[in-house]
Amino acid sequence: MKFMKWALVAAALGASSVAAQAADIKIGVAEALSGLAAQYGAAIRNGFTLAADEINASGGINGDKIVLVVEDEQGKKEEAINVFKKLIFQDKVLMLFGPTLSNSAQAADPIAQASKTVVFGTSNTADGITSIGDYVFRNSVTEADVLPVTLKTVVEKAGVKKVAVLYGNDDVFTKSGYDNFKKALEAQNIPVTTTETFAKGDVDFKAQLTKIKASNPDAIVLSALIAEGAPIMVQARQLGITLPFIGGNGMNSVKIFDLAKGAADGLWVGSPWSIGNTTPENTAFIDAYTKKFGNPPDQFAAQAYDALHITAQALKSVKLSGDLAADRKAVRDALPAVTWTGATGPFKFRQATNKAGKPAGYDADQTPIVMVTKDGKYTIVSGS
């Protein structure tokens, strides 16, 4: 009987040891899977899913498996706040990714910062997000870094001398894009013939476009999400406006070819990622993504895919203790040193500062590629 008792204890201890060696690492994913921003959120979720499958298939994180806890934040600030609270306090994830839009990030990221939980944005590019605090990371290159490069390239390659500006004035992302376009236009001494605005959810842009056409620009600077940006391009072409559009990262999606149909040509965008970039890492990503999901990836899928691989490198250097607070801090301490070459090219972090000039969170340090749409695809013009 004693032998059987100790055998049972030993078996239990063995099972416990196996469980400890193959624990789940819960990572939260808060993305817009419904609503107007779902065209971004769905691709982001796919990028995370593909990366998690690859990491787990190759042995996981020191033998432990990554488990994604996915929640729909609907592209709304209030939902992002609710989802962050659920993931952090109820699901007790180690860290979290998201949300999809900069509006939502500005509202929800302070919750992660206050709870000392890493939040890693893969699609937030507006100014000021990483100034929230030292638990806020992103690998989405800011509009402040990309837009001046895009604008300079269009001026050089397309002979643009003056532009009209059209932007969404009720969204953090599109307003930040406008602010950075404005700075770049002033720095490069490019005159603006007229500035027009629209609101999220608008469907008729003909009044603004008619004014733009009358001002006789050489190109239209457009700070928009694709839900409004695609119909703007369609309606411009219907009005006989054949000018190039110069867009921010919200317009860098293969969905433009579905949403704008034959009106998608002539859109210039900048991003660290291009579907036309033929590096081994990007080619492997595009092939794997297309095979798994049946359609090609976009910038947002690529950034999510790389973000989880970047995180995996940090996690491999961390000895998780089971003390959630200590483990969350350990992840935060390990992430800044990670370098990685993936679908979006060579990557490293650079530390941001807050409004007081003190060190805060971490931004992406990457070089943008400038592309233009033609015949249903993005063609690289410079930077690869």
N, C-alpha and C positions, 0 to 999 in steps of 0.2 A: 504493500500500500504506500509506504514511504517513497519507494522508487517511482511508482506511478504519479504520486503527488509532485515530486521534483521534476519528473518528465513533463508534466503538464505546465509547471512553472517555466521550465526551460523552453518549451514550445511557445508559450505566451511571450516570453522575452525575445525569442527568435523572431516571432511575427512582428513584435513591436520594433525590433531592429530593422527588419525589412521595410516596414512602413516608414520609419524615420529616414531610411536611405532613399526612398522613392516618394517623397512628399510632393504635394501640389504647391506650386507658387502661383497664387492668385493675383492676377493683374487686371485692374478695371479698365474698361474701354467705354467711354461716354461719347457717343457720336449721334449726329442727326440722321436717323434711319427712316424718318418720315418727315413730311413737310417740304418746304421749298429748298432746303439745303441737303435733301436726301441724296441728290446726285453726287455730292461730295462724300457724304457719310457712308454710303454703301461701298464706294471704292476704297475708302479708308479701312472699313471693316475687313474687306477682302484682303487688303495688303497685310493687315495684322494676322489674319487667319493663315495666309500662305507662309508668313515668317514663322509663326508658332509651330505649324506643321513641320517645317524644315528643321527648326531648332530641336523639337522633341524627337524627330526621327534620327537625329545625329547624336542623341544621348542626353538631350535636355540641358539643364543647368547643373553641372556636377552630379548628374544622375536624377535630378528632380525634374518634374514635368511642369511646363508653363500651362496654366489654365486661364483663358480669357473670360472675364465676367463682363458681358456686353449689355449695355443699357442704351435705350433710345432717348436722347435729350431733345429731339424734335427741332433743333435749331432755335430754341427759345431760352432766354435767360433764366426764367423761373424754373423750367424743367431741368436745365443744366445744374442749377443750385440743388434741386431735389435729388437728382441722380448722383451728384458728388457726395451728398450727405449719406445716401444709401450705400454707395460703394465703400466709403471711408469708414463709417461708423457701424453699419449693419453687416455688410459683406466682409469687412476688415481686409480689404485688398492690400497688398504690399505697396503698390503705387498705382497711378492711373494715367491713362492717355485721354486726350481730348480737352475741351469739347471741339466741335467742328468750326464754329464761327468765332471771330474775334470778339463780337458783342458778348457772346456767352462766356468766353474766357475771362473777360474783364469782370463779369459778375460772379463766376464760380471759382476761379483760381484762388481768391483770397481764403476760401474755405479750406482748400488743400494746404495753403501756406500756414494758416492758423493751427491746423492739426498736425503740422510737420510731416506731410505726406507728399512725396514727389508727384507733381503733375507735369506731364510731358506733352506739349502741343505739337501736332504734326501738320496743322493747316492754318494756324493763327499767325498773321503777318503784320497786324496793325502795331503802331507804336505803343510803347508803354507796358506791354503785357509782362515781360520778364522783370520789369521794375517792381512788380508786386512783392517779390521776395526771393530768397535763395533756394526755395524748393520748387521754383518754376523754371522749366526747361522748354526749349523748342528746337526742332531741326528744320522748321519752315523758315526759309530766308526772308528777312523783313522786306517790306515794300521800300523802305528807306535805302536798302542796299541794292535792290534790283532795278527800280524804276529809272534812276539816272542813267544806268548802263543801257537799258532798253531804249530810252529816248535818244541818247547819243548815237546809238547804232542806226536808228531809223533816220536821223538827220543825215548821217554819213552815207547810208546806202540808198535812201529814197529821195534825197534832196529836199527834205521838208524844211521850210523856212518860217512858217507860221501855223498855228494850230487853233482849233476850237476845243473846248473842254466840256465834257458831259459826265456827271457823277451823281451817285446816290447820296443824298444829304441826311439820311436818317439811319445810317448804319455805321458802326465803328470802323469796320474794314474799308468800306468804300470812301468814307470821309477821310480816313488816314491815307488811303491811296491818293485822294485828291490833294491833300496837304503836301505829300511827298512829290507828286507830279508838279505842283505849283512851285515848290522849292527848286526842283530840277530845271523847270522852264526858266525861272529867273536866273539861276546860276549859269545856264547855257545861253542866256539872252535870246530866247525864242518868244516872239510876240504871241499873245492870245487874242484871237479875233472876237470871241464871245465865250461866256461861261454859262452853261445851262445845268439844271438839276432835275432829279426825279426822285420818287419815293419807292421803297420796297413794295412789291405787289402791283405797281403800275403796269399797264399793258399797252397803252397808246402813247407813243413818243414822237408823233409826227409834228406837233407844235414846236418842240425843242429842236428837232432835226431841220425843220423849215428855217428857223432862225439861224441855225448853224450853216446851212447851205447858203443863205443870203450873205453871211459874213465872209465867204470866200476863203476858207482855210486850205492848207495843203494836206492836213490830216486831222483826225478826231482823236483826242486823248479821252479814253473811256475808263472810268473807275467804277466797275460794276461786278456783281455776281452774275453767273451765267443765266440765271432765271430771267433777269432783265436784259443782260448783255446780248443774248442771242436774238430776241425780238427787236432790239435796237438796230442790230446789223441788218436784219431782214427788212425793216421799215425804211432804213436809210437807202438800201438798194432799190426799193420800190419807188422812192422819191428821186431816183436818178443820181444819188450820191455814190460815187465810185471811189472815194478817197480811202486811203489806208486808215485802219483803226489801230491805236496804240493802247494795249490793255495791261492790266495788272495780273497778278497770279490767279485771281478768280476766273479769268477767261482762258487759262491754260488747261483745257480739258478736251479730250477727243469727242465729248458730247456736243461740242459746238457744231460738229458736222451733221449730227442728227437734228439738233434744235434749230440751226440756222439754214440747213439744207444747202442750196446753191448760193447762198449769200455769205458763206463763211470765209471766202478768200480775202486776203489782204489784212489779216489780223496779226499784229506784231506783239509778241509777249516775251518776257524774260523769266528764266527759272533755272535752278541748278540741274533740273531733270528735263530730258527730251526723249520722246519715243524714237527719235532718229539717231540717238547717240549709241554707237556700236561697240562700247567697251564690253569686255567679257562679262562683267558683273551685271550690266544693264541688259545685255542680250539674254543672259540666263534668267533674269527676273522676268522679262517680257515673255519669254517662251513658257516659263512655269506658270505665270499668271494666266496667260491666254489658254493654256491647256486646262487649267483647273476651273476657270470661270467662263470660258467660251467667248470672251471678248477682250480686246487689248486694254492694258492699264492706262491710267493717267498719272499726272504729277502727284496727286493726293494719295493714290495707292502706293506709289513708289516711296513717298516720304514716310508713310506708315510702316511699310515693309522694312525700310532702313532703320526706323526708330526702334523697332523691337529688336533688331540685330544689334544696334548700338547698346540698348539696355541689357541684352544678353551678355555682352562683353563685360559690362559693369558687374552684373550678377555673378559671373564666374569668378570674380575677384573677391566676392563677399562671402563670409562664412555666416550663413543665416542661423540665428540662435533660437528662434521661436518666440523671442521677446519682440512683439510687433513694433513698438516704439523704437527700440534699438535697431531693428532690421531696416525700418524705414529711413532712419538716419544714415545707416551704413550705405544704403543705395544712393542717397543724396550725396554722400561723401565720395563715392566711387565714380559717379557719372561724369564729372567735369574733365577727368583725365582721359576719357575714351577717345580714341581716333578710329576711324572706320572708312573703308572704301567699299561702297555698295552701288546700288542702282543709280543713286544721285551723285556719284563720284566721291572724291576724297572729302572726308568730313572731320571737323573738330568743333568743340565749343569755344565761345569767347564769353567772358563774363560781362553782364550788363550792369548799369548803375541805376539807382533810383533818383527821384527828383532832387534829393539832397546831395547827389553826387557820390553816394556810398555804394559799395558792391551789392549787387542784388542777384537776380537769376542768370540764366545762361541762354545766349542766342547761338544760331548756326553761323559758322565761319566757312562759307563756300562761295565759289565763283559762279555767277549766272551764265547760262547759255541763252542767246537771243535767237528767236525763231519767227517765221512768218508762215501763215497758212496759205496753201496753194494746192488746188486739185485734190481736196479731201485729206490733206495731211500737213503736219508741221515740218517745215524745212529749216534746218539749222543755217543761220547766217553768220554767227560768230560765237566763239567761246568754248567750243568742244575740243 
